[in-house]
Amino acid sequence: MKILKIIPGAGILLSLLISAGCTESTSADLSNQSNTGVSASTYSANGEGPSSAQTDADSAHSYPYREGDDIPALAYIEHNEVYNPESVIPPQCYTKTDGVNNPCYACHQSYDSIEKRPNQMGDGTLQGNYEFSDVGLTNSWKNLFIDRTSLIAGIDDATIKKYVKEDNYTASLEKDVMPDYMRIENLSSADNAFDKDGFAKDGSGWVSYNYKPFPSTFWPTNGSTGDAMIRLPDDFQTLNGEYNKAIYTLNLSLVEMALKELDTLTVAPVNELVLNIDVNQDGKLTKSVTEIARSSHYVGDARAVPLAHMLYPEGTEFLHTVRYIGVDEDGTIYNAPRMKEVRYMKKHMFRSRESLASAYYAEAKDKHFEKLPQTRYLGEKGIDNGFGWTINGFIENEQGELRAQHDQELAFCNGCHKTVGSTFDQTFSFARKVPGQAGWGYINLKEIEDVPNINEEKGEFLTYMERVGGGDEFRQNGEMLAKWFDEKGMVKVEEVQRAKSVYDIITPSPERAYALNKAYLTIVKEQSYLFGRDATLTEATNVLSTIDAEQPPLKPEHRFKWDMRLNWQAEAPSAIAETR
């Protein structure tokens, strides 16, 4: 761990550490360690907030780390000291693969040049080689190695249920904390926020879409629920300067076609006569068409903008919320109102395939000369990922209120949204959207089957579990192992295939949901995001603390080619398919 520099004002640091409670005490008594959990003395079961005495007690933190390693995360930020220069290497990259268990393929891919993908990262070699810097060889995500069972013991179910039902997003709007571009009224409740087609009811232009969660960090069984929204610039929403939902719908469809390389898509009924646009390109204008054919340019007031191969138009925005796991009265899992994070991306500058190639080359050059990753900070706007995107995010403070993420916390985002081989224009979810009209609307896991990826035969999640050897990258989700694997560690293929939807495959039991929510809450109380955000219940055993670069991660026969896009037309042996 990097130690803070000795400076003339060291007394300030000493005072900070004393006030933060960095003492030799390692007691697990939650009633005296409000940073490591919420006990009955902090939040009562009836949901009353902490008393003034309890609030005072909250100022005395202790951290569950070894002696000499107990500097709190916020101390690094306060003193502008970089804790982890390689925060772009996510925790999952330190998975102990034993040469055969491969979660790496979902991110690290190289594609044939004939495809002419704008993403030219070509990092499929990482399935066979550790190409880490000297700094990156040491795993800095020390929250992975904390057993939180004792830390959550004092948090009862009634307390955590009430906590996750609280709407901290709307509270952030009322307190004018959230910037205007990240606002959607009633976002905590999808039914109140969006119409049946996914369009935000507040007129903000945000549109929600239904997509298959990326394996496996974004599976609810592994810690969080979430959603995603897209917004195109005003010109893509208007015709002759006036907002036009039909025009907006067509342009959203054209973006989907450009990104996924599709020629046609279904759309809500469109009157070609009113728009004077041959939407389905059949050579005539009719009152109602339900299919759009790909064109060379967008429509409406964006008609001068050409479609770019696998790229979004300039000004495209994404909003993504990461939430606690909601548990209904009947045990149904849903997206809780309380948000862990609100994440935002905007394509502030369009870069052509050739321009992006130079950015990838510069990245490779820096890596070759062993330069550590650089992040360009933009103040309140967030960070620049170097590929035309601005990234920003909000996260819970110690009281559960959303706050702007600090620079070092945001640098973590570049691990996935900068140079990863499998992404489409540095993004994940939109390429995995349910195609066409059926995919416009708030995420609903019960409407999605485990369809295979392009060029694959078995369902994606089934295939993932077979290749990984578990229900998460770390192979420590005991509930998934018990449910979908036999005593020999093999996936119960037919049982997975019989699942009615992905909801039945990747959602946790209420008991596990409560435990995961509690575990994450201890991280919130610590504010230890720099040390990792994964809500692991026990110490991770299938994770390396240091990397032996001479040892290949995976044997050649356990490395895979993969495309995150999905074959939605594939026949699925599920109950849903049989019913149809």
C-alpha positions, 0 to 999 in steps of 0.5 A: 500500500502506498504510504502518504508523504510526510509533509510539513503539515503532517499534523493535519494528517495525524488529526485526520487519522485520529478523527477517523479512528485509525487506532489499534482497535479491531473490535467487531462490535458494531455498536461502536463501529458505525462505519462498518455496519448499521446496528440497532443503535444506529438505525432502529427497526422502525426506521427512525434516523440516528439520534444526535448522540449516534451521529456524534458516534458516527464521527469515530470510525474504525476500519477492519484492516490489518495494522499498518494498513488502516489508512481510510480511503477518504484520507487518500482523496483528502491529501491528493495521494493516489492509492491505486494507479492501476484502478483501471484493472478491475477486481475481476482481473485478479480471479484465480483461474487455475488455468481452466476457469475463464471469466476473462473472455467476456471483456477481452476479445480480438476481432478479425480486421475484415469486420472493420470494428472501430474498437481495435483494442484487440486484447484477446491475448489477455486470456493467455497472458498477464500484461500488467504493469509492475504496480498492477501485479499487486491486487489493491482491491483489499475489500475482496479480502474482508469477511463481512459476516461479523460486520453485518450481524447487527443489521436486522432484515427490517432495517435493511428493507426500509433502507433500500426502499428509501428514494435517495435519488429524488432527495438528491434532486430536491437538494439540487445535488444532481446536475440537470443532465442526470435528472429524470423525475420519479426515476426511483419508480419505473412506472412513474418515470417512463411510459410503455414505450420507455420515454421519460414522462418528464419530457427530458428525452431519456428513453429506457430500454430492456437489455440482457445484463452483462455476465456476471457482475451485473447479475442481481445474485452477485450484488446489485440491480440496475437499469439503463437509459439513452438520450439523443441530441435535440436534432434527433428528436425534432422535425422542423424544430418541433419535438416529434416522438415518431422521428425520435423513435426512428432515430433511436432505431437507426442508432440500434441498427448502426451499432448492431449491424442490422438492416431492419427493425420493428418499430411502433406504427409510423405514418409515412405520409405525415413524416414524408419519409419512406421508413420501410423503403418499399417505394411508397408512403403509407399510413402505418408501417411497423418496420424500418429499413436501414438508411444512410442518414438519420431523419428529421432535423438530424437528416444531415448526420450519416450513420457510422459503423458501430458508432453512436452519433456525437451528443449521445448520452447514457444514464445507468443506475446501480441499485440495491436488491429490492425484495417484494412482500412475496419474495420477488426481486426488483430494482430497489428505489435506493441507488448505490450509484448513478452513472453517466456518459456523454459522447462529447466528440465524434471520432471516426474509426481512423481517429479511434485507431490512433487513440488505441495506438497511443494507448498501446504505445504507453503500455509498451513503454510501461507508462501508468494509465492516465486519466484526464479529470474535468472537475464537476463534469467528471473524466474524459476517457480519451475516446470521445466520452465524458464519464461522471458518477454519483455514489452514496455518502456515509449517510446514504445520500448521493454525492459526486464521486471523487477523481480517484473513484471515477478513474475506476470507470475507465477500466471498462469504458476505455480500452476493453476489446469486447465493447461497442463504442466503449459501451456495453448494454445497448448492444445487448438491447432486446431488438426493435420495438419490444426492447423499448421500455424499462428493463424486465428480466422476466421478459428475456430468455437466455438466448445465445450470443452470436455464433454460439449454440447454448444460452449465454448464461449457461455457456458462461457458467460452464466456462467460469465454473461458477455463478460469478467471476470469483466462483464463490456465490454458494447459492448459484453453485448449489442451484445450478451445479451438481456435486461434481461441479458441472452445470445442470444443463437441462435445469438451466435450459428449463428456466422460464427467463433469465430472472429465474437464473440470475436473481437471488433468494430474499435471504441472500439479497438481504445479506448482499445489501447489508454487506454493501452498506458496510462499504458505504459506512466506511466510504471505502470505494477505493478499496473495492465496491463488490459486496462480497459476504466472505473473504474471496478465496479464488482471488490472487493477491499478487500476480505471477506474470510468468504463469498464463491465466488460461490454457489454450483450450480454455480461451474463447472467441466471443461477441457480446451481441445476442442471437435473439431469433435462436430457438430456446428450450424454455417454458416460455418458448414452449408456451408460445 
